[in-house]
């Protein structure tokens, strides 16, 4: 299982997931939504063979390799229909927009007309 | 200090260094040879700001960020004049060719002429 570091940021209008994917392109990565509330990122990081030469001797092995999978619970206000994902320079960025908050609880500000007549005249 | 995993492979004609550099391009990375025998890889991994919005709240921070530096001793047969480095998809690959081994120690195979006269005739 390859390690895959992920940052999660909350913006006013979206949640942003940023994952390290060194050596991978968009074709190597799968992004899915499960059960309407789980964001799943999966794929496989292969130890790249620079050449097909059989005479390769590994002097040092530090890079993580193998299959990887990460899951994140999505908040109730996540807009699942407009999720976008892009991979560039080995960095996967997933943007999950938020649904706007319901209007019913929004504090209202409005003008009350002021008439010239006094209230006692009515 | 950001963590930077590096694999080192030995091939028949070269040493190959492969380093994870997610989110970085060649402009962000410095590769140097020090004192004719040390390969130095350095740079800085910044926590990318997806937007310049000040209202960013980090929900999860796993990705490594900050300056990084790695040094590797190069073997005596490294050909320092022909080192090449390239960065693609967040993966830095440095190729250090080997000098060919000196000929003096190479086992020799050659013909000794066989004359028709016997040695006792000389």
Interface residues (C-beta under 8 A of the other chain):
Chain A: X5 X6 X7 X8 X9 X10 X11 X12 X15 X16 X18 X20 X21 X22 X23 X24 X25 X47 X48 X50 X51 X53 X55 X56 X57 X58 X59 X60 X61 X62 X63 X64 X89 X90 X91 X93
Chain B: X5 X6 X7 X8 X9 X10 X11 X12 X15 X16 X18 X20 X21 X22 X23 X24 X25 X47 X48 X50 X51 X53 X55 X56 X57 X58 X59 X60 X61 X62 X63 X64 X89 X90 X91 X93
